[in-house]
Structure formats: structure tokens, C-alpha cells
Amino acid sequence: MTTIAFIGLGNMGAPMAINLQKAGHDVRAFDLSKDAVAKVVAEGCAAAFSAQDAVQGAKVIVTMLPASQHVEGLFLGKDGAPGLLSAMEPGTLVIDSSTIAAATSQKVAKAADAAGIDFIDAPVSGGTGGAIAGTLTFMVGGTASQLERAKPYLEKMGANIFHAGAVGAGQTAKICNNMLLGILMAGTSEAIALGVANGLDPKVLSEIMRRSSGGNWALEKYNPFPGVHENAPASKGYAGGFGTDLMLKDLGLAQENAIAVKASTPLGGMARAIYAQHSIAGNGLLDFSSVIQALSAKN
């Protein structure tokens, strides 16, 4: 049994922490939301009073935070306050599953290495369903030896583990994946909305496209139209899942990276503009599949 500190208990982080606890590890969990902490405590995790408290005596640290500034501030410090790296013992393993800029992962990893701490970036794909079922896909950036050390823990949270390359490579793979996901969801929503505007049954149309050349993950598992998939966020008022603002953040990371390496991503840019408009309209906290509302015909 390993003592694991888990920091960040949102829609993805909470079930990941619970799966580590169910696997027999001693998980000490922290989040700024007391309700989020209470949820994992009910499943056997121990509550920490702060991030600093969580890492005391922990051999492994797992983080699932919203954005680059949160990860950098947590580990390196902010406004004169020391970061968590200063509170960790040499030899600690840090698995950061946040989706952030690759440059931020590299910056934190460099400081961690100087302190004798292993740091890998391991963002995930698979949605809340995958997090609950323990079938997530991990995209890992770090050395081969660091990945081998992390595998026993990653395997309790996910079914697919890929070594994308050196530190930061996991983040690059993740933003490529999420850029494609954002494009696919917008395109799928647009196509379903067009069919519905012409009187087609969304379930029938979705099944036709799923089994045809337009088939994709959104049609298969995450349909944006209410009632097509019983367990999809669309059938639950677009609650839970992966928020529009989080998708907007990831599409922004992709565009920033594309500018830096001079890559052409016109569809990614268009998708970002669509999600930005949807967020500005007040839908930032709804699941990203709610973008179909912005693309549906208005009567």
C-alpha cells in the first residue's frame, strides 16, 4: 500500500482518487471545494486540510487542476508563498494529469528534477465515464524509467497508457486530441441540428451517421442531442461531463502552440471561436456537447 496525495477533485479527479483508494492505496485528498472532498471521503479516502497537509509522508502525488497557472503556482509557489516542491521528500513521484501548456510542465519538471523529484505530465482522455470505470487513456511525458515507476498507479485509473515522449509531450498529444474532439463535436452537432431542422429523428440520423462515413466518438458514446444516449450529459441537462470553458481552454492551448510552431490549424481556430461564443452566451459551465444549442436552428 502506498500513501498517495491527490489534489484536485473535480468531475475527473474525484473518481480517479476513488479508484486508487479502491485499489488498496492510502489516498489523502484535497480540493478547495469541501463538497468535493466529502464525496471522496465517503468512498474511503482521507481528507487533507491543505495541499501541504496532503503531501506530508506521501510517496506519490497526483494532481488534476484546471489550468497552467494553477499547476505552476501549486508546485513552484505564488505571491511569495513556497510551492509544494519544497515540502516534498527527494524521490517523490509526481503525476500531473492536468491539461496545461507543455512549457509549464517542462518548467515544473526542471525544478522538480533539481530537487530530486520525479515529475511526469500524464493528461487523460476518456471523459467522466472513463474516470469512473477506470478506463482512461493516459498520454505520458517523461523518461521511460519514470513511466515504469508510475505505471502501477496509472493502471488503477486507466486502461491505455501511452509514452508520448519527453516531459511535455503528453500535453502536446492531449491538446492535439482535444482540438480534434472539439472540431468533431461541433461538426457532429451541426449535422444533427441540420437534420432535426428538416424533421429527421435525431436517434435515427445519429445511427445512420454512426454506421456511415461520418461515424465518430461523439456519435458512438457522447451524442450531443438530448435523449439519444441515456447516460450522456446531453440527457442530463448538460450537467457534469467536460465543461465548455475547459474545452475552450484546451482549444486555446492548441492555438497558442500552433502559433509557436507555425502550424496551420484553421479548423481548430474556428472551433475555438464557436465555443467562445457559446461560453460568452452564458454556457461556460455546461458540458461542451451543449454547443449544439448554439448551432441549432432558431424558430
N, C-alpha and C positions, 0 to 999 in steps of 0.2 A: 504493500500500500504506500502510495506517495502522497505527500502533502502538496496540494495544488492551490494556488491563489487564482481565482477567476474574477476579473474586473470588467464590468460591462455586461449587464443582464437584460438586454432588450429582447426583441422578438426572436433573435437568433441566439444571442449569448445565453439566455436562461436555459433553453433545452440542451445546449451544449454542456453547460455546467452540470445539469442534472444527469446527463449520460455519463459523465466522468465519475460522478458520485455513485451511480448505479453500478459502475464497473469495479467498485471497491476502493476508490481513492478517497482521501480525506480532502474535500473541497471547501475552502474558505472563500466566501463570495462577498463582493462589494459592488454596489451601484449607488448613485446619488438618489435613486428612487427607492424609498423604503418599501413600497409595494412590490417592486421587482425583487428585492432581497427576500421579502416574506414568501414569495412564490417558490423560490428555490430552497429556502429553509424548510418549507412544508414537505419537500422531497428528500430531505436528509442532509442538505448542505449546512455548513456552519456560517453564521453571519459575522462579517468583519465590520468594525466601526469606521474604518477608513481604508484607503488603498494601502497606506503604510502598514496598518494593522494586518491586512490580508497577507502581505508578503513575508511577514515575520515567520521564519522557520520553514518557508515554502521552498521546495526544490524546483518546482515548475511554476511559471506564471503564464496564464493565458489571458489575453486582452481582446475585447471586441468593442471598439469605440467608434464614434460617428465619423471623425474626420482627422486629417493630418495634425491640426493644431492640438487636438486632444491627446494624441499619442505622443507628440513631441513634448508637450507640457507635462504629461504624466511621468515620462521617463527621464527627461532632461531638466525639468523644473521650469517654473514660471514666476515672474514678478518677484524674484529674489528667493522664492521657496525652492528647496532642493528637490530633485526628481527621485523617482523610485530606484534608479540605478545605485544611488548612494546608500540605499537601505538594504540592498541585496548582497548575499554572500557570493564570493567568486565561485564559479561552477554552476550557478543557477541557469536554468534553461528558460528563455522567454519565447513564447509562441504568440505572435501578434496576428490575430485573424481579422483585424480591421481592414477596410478598404481605403487606402490612403495613397498619396503620391509616392512613387518609388524612391524619389530623392529623400523623403522623410525617413523611410525605412533604412536607407543607407546611412543617413546621418545618425540615427539612433543606434544602429548596429555597430558603427565605428566607435561610438562612445562606450557601448556595452563591451566590445572586444577589448578596449583599453582597461576595462575593469575586470576582465577575466570572466565575462558573462556571455553565454551563447544566446544570440538573438536571431530568430528567423521570421520572415514575413510569410504568413500562411492564410491569405484570404480564402473565402469559401464561396461555393455556388451550390444551389440546391433548394433555396427557399426555406421557409419555416417548416414545411413538411419534412424536408430532408434533415433539418436540425433536430426535429422531434424524433424522427425514425433512426437517426444516427447514420444517414446515408449521404452525407455531404461530400462534395468534391473539394479537396484542398489543393491549392496551387502554391507550391513552396519555393521560396527564395532563400538560399543559404548554402553551406557546404554539404557534401554528401554525408559526412560524419555527424553534422548537426541534424540532418534529416533522419538518420538512423536513430539518433537519440530521441527524437520527437515522435517517431512512428508509433510506439506503444500507446501514446496518448491520442494522437490523431486518429488511430484506428478505432478508438472507442467513440469517436464523434462522426466519422465519415467512412465511406465505402471506397472512395477513389482518392489516391494520393499521388500527385504528380510533382516531380522535381523540375521546376521551370528553369532553374539556373542559379546564378549567384544572388546574393541578397538584393532585393528589389525586383527580381524577375517575377516573383509571384504576383506582385502588384501590377506589373505590366500585363501579365496574362489575364488578370482579373478585369482590368479596365477594357481590354480588347473584348473579352467575353460579354461584359455588361453593356458595352457600346452596341454590340450585335443584338443583345437581348432587348435593349431599348428600341432599336430600329425594328426588330421583329414584332414587338408588342404594338408599336404604333402602326405598322403595316397591317397586322392582323386585325387590330381594332378598326382601322379604316375600311378594310374589306368586309368585315361583318356588318359594320354600320351601313355600308352601301347596300348590302343585300337586304338588311332589315328595312331600309328606306324604300326598297322595291317590293316589300311584302313577303320576303322569304323568312322561313322559320330559322332562327339563329342556331338551333341544335342541328337541324338538317344541313344547313350551309356549312357549319363548322365541321361536321363529319365528312361532307363531300371534300372540303379542302384538306382535312387531316389525312385523308386517304389518297389525295392527289398531289400534284407537284408543289402545291402551296403548303404542304404539311410542315409543322414546326412545333417547338416545345410549348408555346402558348396554346396552340390548338390541342395539343396532346394532354397537357396537365394543368393549364393555368388560364383557362378561357376567360376573356375579359367581359363577356356578356353574362348578366345575372341569370342563374338557373341552369346554365349549360353544364357546369361542373359543380356538383353539390358542395364540395369542400374548398373550392377556390374562393379567394377574398371577394370576388365579384358577387358571389351568392351570399355574402355576409356583410353587405353594405360597404364593401371595400375596406373593411377593418382588418387590422393586423397585416401580415404579409410584409412586403418591401415597399416602404413609403415613396411617394412621388418625389419628395425632396431628396431622398437618398439616391434615387435614380438620377435626378438632376445633378447631384454632386458627382456621381461617377461619370456621367457624360461630360461634365466639366473637366474632370481629371483627364479623360481621354482627349479632349480638345486641347488642353494645355500641353499634354505630351506630344500630340500631333504637331503643334506649332514648334515645339522644341526640336523635334527630329525632322521637321519639314515633310511630314507625311500628309497626303491628301485624304481627308475624311468628310466629304460633303454630306453624306447621309447621316453621319454621326452629328454633324453640326445642325442639320435640320431636325433630328430627333431631340437634340438639346433645346432648340427653340420651341418645339411643341410642348415639351414637359415644363419648360419655364413658363410658358403662357398658362398652362394648366395649374401650375403652382401659384402664380400671381392671382389667378381667379379664386384662390382660397382652398385649393385641394391638396396642398403640400403634405398633409398627414395621411391622406388616403393612400391605399395601395396603388402602385404605379399602373396597374391594369385599368384603373379608373380613367386613364387617358382616353378611353373610348367615349367618355362623356363629352370631351372636347371635340371629338371627331364625328359625332352623330348628327344627323340632320335635325335642324331646329324647325318645329312647326309654328 
